[in-house]
Amino acid sequence: MTAAAVSALRTLKTEREGLAALEAAMAEQGADGLGARFARAVGTLGAARGRVIVTGVGKSGHVGRKIAATFASTGRPASFVHAAEAAHGDLGMIQDGDCVLALSWSGESAELAAITAYARRFAIPLVAITAKADGALARAATVALVLPAAEEACPNGLAPTTSTTMQLALGDALAVALLEARGFTALDFRVYHPGGKLGALLTSVEEVMHVGARMPVVGAGATMAEAMAEMTAKGLGCALVCEADGRLAGIVTDGDLRRHAGPDLPTRPVGAVMSRAPRVVPAEASAVEALDALRAHRVTQLAVVDGAGRARGLVHLHDLLKLGIA
């Protein structure tokens, strides 16, 4: 094993031990333990009418930016305010109804003084993430989340490594607890992630299916000539066959045309050619579920039906591939 690999394993082990210590502290019983304080912190952050203002300096500041972004992406309005800039006008970004989440491993960062004094003056709740229970930050906090002692992965014990991993993990835990308390769903999540891979993964079949004049459909009493004309006009390689009440009776595909090719095909009734057990999907299914069904059944189209079996639309493989979820 190379020296670099040995170093990497040592770093991972050290940081894992820090997370294990954090987990153990969270599991401890007691009204003043980390678990109880965590619950109070979630209540404080969740009760704020305004935003969560996350602040910190140095590496804690970088972690704070990520935590603020996670809060915002999971439906809890949040902003990051750099502690050093707060005393130079950025305190105006903190308003009545907000709640401050301040990060400092030592709890003695001088740059945080302006924010803690401002929060105290205007009765703005302050949640602290720190490792020093008797530090200035913990004393100023409404709720102090005191992290357990942990060894930095840096061999000199100087570069923030394990400490920032623990701060980030606790920030993620706060964000998840808040979204669970609000009943935040995947559909809510998509509101904040409309683009990119996440947006595509959360797209529903209803959003991409062909409906109305774009849906290839013929009646159960149609001839194959009518079905072929509809397939040609809509260009989706199939036609849904529906009863008079809209219930799906079957589907005619390009494959059916090849299997039944002959001079009499145009005059044959559609019921003699169609597949009577078409693959279907509900409109509320996700695009990923539809793609999985297409792959599992080796087809390129799915009929979209409601609870009564009525055809609502058609989704094609190409519609899903355009989303970038393949």
Secondary structure, DSSP 8 states (H G I E B T S, - for coil): --HHHHHHHHHHHHHHHHHHHHHHHHH--STTSHHHHHHHHHHHHHH-SS-EEEEE-HHHHHHHHHHHHHHHHTT--EEEEEHHHHTTTGGGG--TT-EEEEE-SSS--GGGHHHHHHHHHTT--EEEEES-TTSHHHHH-SEEEE------SSTTS-S-SHHHHHHHHHHHHHHHHHHHHHT--HHHHHHT--SHHHHHHT-BHHHH-B-GGGS-EEETT-BHHHHHHHHHHH-SSEEEEE-TTSBEEEEEEHHHHHHT-STTGGGSBGGGTSBSS--EEETTSBHHHHHHHHHHHT-SEEEEE-TTSBEEEEEEHHHHHTTT--
